[in-house]
Structures are given as structure tokens and as C-alpha cells.
């Protein structure tokens, strides 16, 4: 509530959200219509950027960035921070797989000819 009061009072054109992924993306999605009503033209989730700028995270070497593997560098620096969100979502995969297979089998049955 305080956050919304401050954003409303400040009336920014750009809002940078630093809650960390995926929390910031969910927050932006949940509040996008309100932020648009305030006249905010651009909203970006940049949680990891604040850590980099503050010197809390050692940036990847340029050769690792150049081959697109910066995510591995960050994972190796903070493996438990990175593993927990992934592990929390893993229970969804078997459920979704079961739903897909079950629905595919149901859809393939021709009830009219039986």
C-alpha cells in the first residue's frame, strides 16, 4: 500500500522494479493496468541489475558474456539461490505432462463409433 502511495505521488514515466525474478514479473503483470492509469510509460523488472551495480555480484568475464553463458556464471556464484525457485516449480511439470497425455488420449477416442 505504501509502495503504491509513493509511486502515485512521484508520478514517474519509468518504473524500475527490483524484487527479483520471478516475483517482479508477477508484480508487474498483476499491477500493469494500475500503473498504466498512473501514466507510467515503461515498466521493467531489473532485480539482478541492482546487485551488479552495487557490486554485490561479480560480473561474468567478457568471453563468457560474448558466448551467451552469463547465466551459468551467475548460477555458479549463487547455486542455492538459483536452485530453490526452480525446485519449487518442478512439481508442476509432471502434473502438466499428465494433463497433456490424458487429454490427448481422451481427444483421440471416437465415442460415436463405439
N, C-alpha and C positions, 0 to 999 in steps of 0.2 A: 504494500500500500504506500509506504514511504517512497519507494522507488518510483512509482507512478506519479506521485505528487512532485517529486524533483524533476522528472522528465517533463511533466506538464508545465511546470514553472519555467524551466530553462528553454523550452521550445526549440530543440536542435533540428537542423536539417539532416544531420548524420548521427546515427546512434551506433556505437560500437559495444557489443555485448561480450563480456568476458567471463561467462560462467563455466566454460569448459564443455567439450563435446561429450555427449550429445545434449546435455541439459540446455545449452544456449540455443541450439537449433529448435528444440521443443518449445522453449520460452518464446522465441521469435515467432514461430508458427502459431502458437496459442494467442499471441497478442498483436499479430500483424494488423488486424483491422483497426484496433485502437490506436496503434502507432501511426497508421495512415490518417486517421481522423485528426491526430495532432499535427499533421503536416510534415512528418518525417519522411524525407525523400529516399533515404538509403539506410538500411539496417544490415549490419554484418556481425557474424559471430567470429571473434578473433581471440578466444581464450588463450591459446598457446602463444600467440604473438606477445602478449603482456609478459609472460615468463621469459621469452627470448630477450625482449627489450630491457627487462630488469636484471638480466644476467643470471637468472636462476637456472637456466638450461644452457648447456654448452651447445652452440650451433654445430651442425654437421659440417665436415670438411667439404670444400667446394667440389672435389671429384665425386663425392657421394651424392651431393645435390645434383650435379650435372647428369648423373645416370638415373635420377629419379628414385633414389632409395633413401631419402631422408627419413621416411617413416621407420625404416629398420634401425637407423641410428637412434631415433627417439625411443623406440621400443627397448633397445638395449640399455639405454640410460635409466629408464623407469619401467622395468618389466612388470612389476606387480601393479603399478598404477594403470598400465595398459591392459593387463590380462583381466582384471576384475570386471570392467564393463563388458568385455567380450564373453566372459564366462556367465555373466548374468543373463545374457541373451541366448546362450546356446540351447536352453530348454525349448526355445521357440522352434528351432529347426526340425526336430523330429515331429512335432505337432503339425507344422505346415506341410511337411513331407507326407505324413499320414493323410491329411485332408486332401492333398492333391491326388494321391494314388486312389483313395477311397472314392472321391468324386469322379475320377476318370473311369473307374470300374463301373460305377452306377450309371454314368452317362453312356457307356458303351453297351449296356443291356437294352435290348429291344423288347419292351414289355408288351407291345402289341402282338408280337408273333409267338408269344409263349402260351 
